[in-house]
Amino acid sequence: MLNCTEIKPGQCFTWENELYQCIDIQLNKTAMAKMKVKVKVKQPRTGVVKELSFIGSDQVGEASIDKRQMQFLYDSGDSDVFMDSETYEQLEIPKDRLEWESYFLIPNLDVNIMMYEGEVLGVQLPDKVDLELTECEQAVKGNTATSALKNAVTETGLQVKVPLFIEQGERITVSTADGKYAGRA
């Protein structure tokens, strides 16, 4: 068991038979009252973000999340297929669990698969991924009065704003956190 005041951001724990990951924690101690602990959490299974309130003496269960490095192989239609590079064991994850991540999954990409007691929670992507542009608007001469960005679509279907000098067929680096252009590859 773990005291609720010892929870750190990024740490996983169980409370009332439910798994949570801490995003942020606030401790509030006044002179005459017990310590109040507010923890902003995310449920790794569903992605729901909410806030839990504890009293300083509450205990939560420790949860260890296993991370296995695997390689993305291919999209099989209704699921994505990953392979462990050491054991060659293959794992299929349904596409509905990886809606955002599927915009960055290209063959041979190394990712971390997060697991809790044998259950797959999700995929941890690298910070940035190189993608090829399949569609790109034409730059209009003299159109630099604003932020000078144009619309483009990557090989995975992600819509991204790129600078005017980027052309169709080029490889760009995209941030996996927000899906924004981060530079040329």
Buried (B, 14 or more C-beta within 10 A) or exposed (E): EBEBBEBEEEBBBBBEEEBBBBBEBEBEEEEEEEBBBEBBBBBBBEEEEEEBEBEBEBEBBEBEBEEBEBBBBEBEEEBBBBBBEEEEEEBEBEBEBBEEBBBBBEEEBEBBBBBBEEEBBBBBBEEBBBBBBEEBEEBEEEEEEEEEBBEBBBEBEBEBBBBBEBEEEBEBBBBBEEBEBBEEE
